[in-house]
């Protein structure tokens, strides 16, 4: 009995790998951005550009929330679909 992955399961595994890599890259990018974020910023009028940089950084982090959630859910759903198809194929050949 040959146990190679062919057909739709192989294509779904490739897509799952791409989606999961995207998800991990987005998480890494958010992690890098949050290392530059300050919890508290006490500045005077001369340091307003630092405050503006922090606001822009916070906006970038906020914009990443939806793509991270979407790619994470897609990766999980694809993994469940692949597992279900693999089990179905295994039970069908049994």
MODELLER restraints for C-alpha pairs under 7 A, 6 or more apart:
rsr = mdl.restraints
at = mdl.atoms
rsr.add(forms.Gaussian(group=physical.xy_distance, feature=features.Distance(at['CA:9:A'], at['CA:82:A']), mean=6.25, stdev=0.5))
rsr.add(forms.Gaussian(group=physical.xy_distance, feature=features.Distance(at['CA:12:A'], at['CA:82:A']), mean=6.74, stdev=0.5))
rsr.add(forms.Gaussian(group=physical.xy_distance, feature=features.Distance(at['CA:16:A'], at['CA:75:A']), mean=5.89, stdev=0.5))
rsr.add(forms.Gaussian(group=physical.xy_distance, feature=features.Distance(at['CA:16:A'], at['CA:78:A']), mean=6.02, stdev=0.5))
rsr.add(forms.Gaussian(group=physical.xy_distance, feature=features.Distance(at['CA:16:A'], at['CA:79:A']), mean=6.89, stdev=0.5))
rsr.add(forms.Gaussian(group=physical.xy_distance, feature=features.Distance(at['CA:19:A'], at['CA:71:A']), mean=6.28, stdev=0.5))
rsr.add(forms.Gaussian(group=physical.xy_distance, feature=features.Distance(at['CA:19:A'], at['CA:75:A']), mean=5.83, stdev=0.5))
rsr.add(forms.Gaussian(group=physical.xy_distance, feature=features.Distance(at['CA:20:A'], at['CA:75:A']), mean=5.57, stdev=0.5))
rsr.add(forms.Gaussian(group=physical.xy_distance, feature=features.Distance(at['CA:23:A'], at['CA:68:A']), mean=6.02, stdev=0.5))
rsr.add(forms.Gaussian(group=physical.xy_distance, feature=features.Distance(at['CA:23:A'], at['CA:71:A']), mean=5.33, stdev=0.5))
rsr.add(forms.Gaussian(group=physical.xy_distance, feature=features.Distance(at['CA:23:A'], at['CA:72:A']), mean=5.90, stdev=0.5))
rsr.add(forms.Gaussian(group=physical.xy_distance, feature=features.Distance(at['CA:26:A'], at['CA:68:A']), mean=6.17, stdev=0.5))
rsr.add(forms.Gaussian(group=physical.xy_distance, feature=features.Distance(at['CA:27:A'], at['CA:68:A']), mean=6.87, stdev=0.5))
rsr.add(forms.Gaussian(group=physical.xy_distance, feature=features.Distance(at['CA:30:A'], at['CA:61:A']), mean=6.18, stdev=0.5))
rsr.add(forms.Gaussian(group=physical.xy_distance, feature=features.Distance(at['CA:33:A'], at['CA:61:A']), mean=6.95, stdev=0.5))
rsr.add(forms.Gaussian(group=physical.xy_distance, feature=features.Distance(at['CA:37:A'], at['CA:54:A']), mean=6.50, stdev=0.5))
rsr.add(forms.Gaussian(group=physical.xy_distance, feature=features.Distance(at['CA:37:A'], at['CA:57:A']), mean=6.97, stdev=0.5))
